[in-house]
């Protein structure tokens, strides 16, 4: 009940301060939710400064604003794909999909190794002798999936 007493005592400023705290949390815990909750709290505080409201109505106003903001964010903005000049920046293995190579070592028991650039990659696929041509068809973690080309 201390929280309700604090909000009742400080009124609109409690919403503004709480909203700023939530916005600061977004810096430490990114994810996109705290920014909408913090914005809703700040707007609730600013509306309460202009139009004095009962604390129960303030909570209801905040809840509606927060749910509306999160819904709009999830529905329209969260899943937008942003074009980039380097789409495989943190997906090194995905860069190699589609490349054809010659095996340095044979694939035995479903696994082998191949040199790509400055690295040696573990590969999985059908058993093949050294010198066979392969095509990289996928990646699972740091293991490249290959098939005979």
Beta strands, then each sheet from edge to edge (+ up, - down):
strand 1: 100-102
strand 2: 111-116
strand 3: 119-124
strand 4: 133-140
strand 5: 143-148
sheet 1: 1+ 4- 5+ 3+ 2-
end
